[in-house]
Each structure stands twice: as C-alpha cells, then as structure tokens.
Amino acid sequence: MTQMTVLNTAEIINNSIVAHYVLGHQLRAAAIDGNRSLPVRAYKNAEKCGLGKLISFLKDNAQMITRAKEVDALHIDLHDAACGVAALIATGNFDAAIDELATGYYADAAAALTKALSHWKVEIS
C-alpha cells in the first residue's frame, strides 16, 4: 500500500465488512459441523487481513483519525472474540460457540465493528 485514496480505502472498508461477516459464518459452520481442527491462534491476528493492513499503513503514516482509532480497537476486539469462539469449537464446546456467535461478545463485537466501518465509509465519501 504505497498510496491510499478515498476510493481504495472505501473498497478496503467494503471488503472488510464482507470478510468479517464471512468469518462469523465460517466459525458457525465449524461449530455446527463439529470441526475441531481450527487454527485458533490465527484468528487472533488482526494485522493480516486487509483492514489490519490499512490500519498499519495509517499508523505508519501518522494518519490515524479518530474513526480509524475506533475501528482499530473494535477490529482487535473482534479478532479476540473470534479466537475465543475458535477455542470453544476446538475444545468441543459447540453449543457455547454457537451461542457466542449469536448473542455473545462475538456478536456484539461484530455489530460494533460493522457500524464503525459503515460510519467511516460515509465520512470519507
């Protein structure tokens, strides 16, 4: 990411909303299927996805506006929650994982991140 524009930032935000929505569905599918072979620690790394790379770029270039700081914190929370859900699945606690995805901390973190990303997209447009 050598140059950030409003258009590619908006595209990254759009892709991030979709990717983090898909993440929840992948975790739910693993819980329903009883797939205990999830890479639990991989879910914790918030820096590897497109949004994490955007945040890193903004940090490296002293462009962290208030909304970006909020998104960064919520993004880290979501990945922490995903790691927790993956750990529940890996230990065979499938019903607890499904509950967490539906109404627990993961659900709250996902909703908060999506809301903040949506606001950020409107603000940069």
Backbone torsions as a table, in degrees:
resi	resn	phi	psi	omega
1	MET	NA	87.8	-179.2
2	THR	-87.8	-29.1	179.6
3	GLN	-137.4	130.3	177.3
4	MET	-105.8	132.8	174.3
5	THR	-121.6	168.5	177.1
6	VAL	-60.4	-40.3	-177.5
7	LEU	-65.5	-46.8	-178.7
8	ASN	-76.1	-25.5	173.3
9	THR	-66.8	-43.1	177.5
10	ALA	-62.5	-38.7	178.2
11	GLU	-65.4	-41.7	177.3
12	ILE	-62.9	-41.9	178.1
13	ILE	-61.7	-47.5	177.7
14	ASN	-57.6	-48.7	-179.4
15	ASN	-62.0	-34.5	-179.9
16	SER	-68.8	-40.0	177.5
17	ILE	-60.2	-46.4	179.9
18	VAL	-65.7	-47.3	-176.0
19	ALA	-61.8	-40.0	-178.8
20	HIS	-76.7	-26.1	171.6
21	TYR	-67.1	-45.1	178.9
22	VAL	-62.6	-38.3	178.3
23	LEU	-54.7	-46.0	178.3
24	GLY	-61.1	-40.4	179.3
25	HIS	-68.6	-36.3	177.1
26	GLN	-64.8	-41.6	177.9
27	LEU	-65.3	-41.9	178.4
28	ARG	-62.2	-43.7	178.8
29	ALA	-62.1	-40.8	178.7
30	ALA	-63.6	-40.0	179.4
31	ALA	-67.4	-43.7	-179.5
32	ILE	-66.1	-40.1	-179.1
33	ASP	-80.6	-9.4	-177.9
34	GLY	70.5	31.4	-179.3
35	ASN	-82.8	98.9	-175.7
36	ARG	-88.0	1.1	-174.6
37	SER	-95.9	42.8	179.1
38	LEU	-81.6	145.1	174.8
39	PRO	-79.7	81.2	-169.9
40	VAL	-52.1	-50.1	-176.3
41	ARG	-66.9	-26.5	179.8
42	ALA	-63.1	-30.6	-179.6
43	TYR	-69.2	-22.1	-177.2
44	LYS	-76.0	-23.8	-174.9
45	ASN	-77.6	100.3	-177.7
46	ALA	-83.5	-6.8	-174.9
47	GLU	-88.7	-12.2	-174.3
48	LYS	-86.6	-22.0	-178.5
49	CYS	-82.8	171.1	-177.8
50	GLY	-57.3	-40.0	179.2
51	LEU	-66.3	-41.4	177.3
52	GLY	-61.1	-39.3	178.5
53	LYS	-68.0	-38.7	176.3
54	LEU	-62.4	-46.5	179.6
55	ILE	-61.2	-42.6	178.0
56	SER	-60.8	-42.9	177.8
57	PHE	-59.7	-46.6	-179.3
58	LEU	-63.0	-40.4	177.9
59	LYS	-63.7	-46.6	-177.9
60	ASP	-63.5	-24.4	-177.3
61	ASN	-111.0	19.3	176.8
62	ALA	51.1	46.1	-178.7
63	GLN	-120.5	25.0	-178.3
64	MET	-80.2	94.7	175.2
65	ILE	-75.7	170.9	-177.5
66	THR	-55.8	-45.5	-179.3
67	ARG	-63.7	-38.7	178.8
68	ALA	-64.1	-37.8	177.2
69	LYS	-65.0	-41.2	177.9
70	GLU	-63.3	-46.9	179.7
71	VAL	-61.4	-41.2	179.2
72	ASP	-57.9	-49.0	-179.7
73	ALA	-63.4	-43.4	179.8
74	LEU	-67.5	-35.3	179.0
75	HIS	-65.2	-43.1	177.0
76	ILE	-63.3	-42.6	177.1
77	ASP	-58.4	-43.9	-178.8
78	LEU	-63.3	-43.9	179.5
79	HIS	-66.5	-36.0	174.0
80	ASP	-62.0	-43.5	179.4
81	ALA	-64.9	-41.0	178.2
82	ALA	-62.0	-39.9	177.1
83	CYS	-62.2	-41.6	178.2
84	GLY	-63.7	-42.1	178.1
85	VAL	-65.6	-43.3	178.8
86	ALA	-60.7	-37.7	177.6
87	ALA	-65.4	-40.2	175.9
88	LEU	-60.1	-44.3	-180.0
89	ILE	-65.0	-45.1	-178.2
90	ALA	-62.2	-27.2	179.6
91	THR	-95.9	7.3	175.8
92	GLY	84.4	11.3	178.5
93	ASN	-90.8	64.4	-171.9
94	PHE	-66.0	-43.4	-179.5
95	ASP	-65.0	-40.0	177.7
96	ALA	-64.6	-38.2	178.5
97	ALA	-64.3	-44.3	179.4
98	ILE	-63.1	-42.0	177.2
99	ASP	-61.9	-42.6	180.0
100	GLU	-61.9	-41.5	179.1
101	LEU	-67.0	-34.3	-175.7
102	ALA	-83.2	-43.9	-171.3
103	THR	-139.1	3.9	-175.8
104	GLY	-95.4	-158.6	-177.4
105	TYR	-59.7	-38.3	178.8
106	TYR	-59.6	-47.5	-179.3
107	ALA	-59.8	-42.5	178.8
108	ASP	-65.3	-43.3	-179.5
109	ALA	-65.3	-40.8	179.4
110	ALA	-65.0	-43.3	179.6
111	ALA	-64.2	-43.1	-179.3
112	ALA	-65.2	-40.9	179.3
113	LEU	-66.2	-45.2	179.8
114	THR	-60.4	-42.5	179.2
115	LYS	-62.8	-46.5	-179.2
116	ALA	-65.4	-39.8	177.8
117	LEU	-64.2	-40.0	179.2
118	SER	-64.1	-42.7	177.6
119	HIS	-64.0	-41.6	-179.1
120	TRP	-62.2	-43.2	179.8
121	LYS	-61.0	-42.1	178.5
122	VAL	-63.9	-40.8	-177.7
123	GLU	-65.6	-32.9	-178.5
124	ILE	-89.5	-10.6	-177.8
125	SER	-77.8	NA	NA
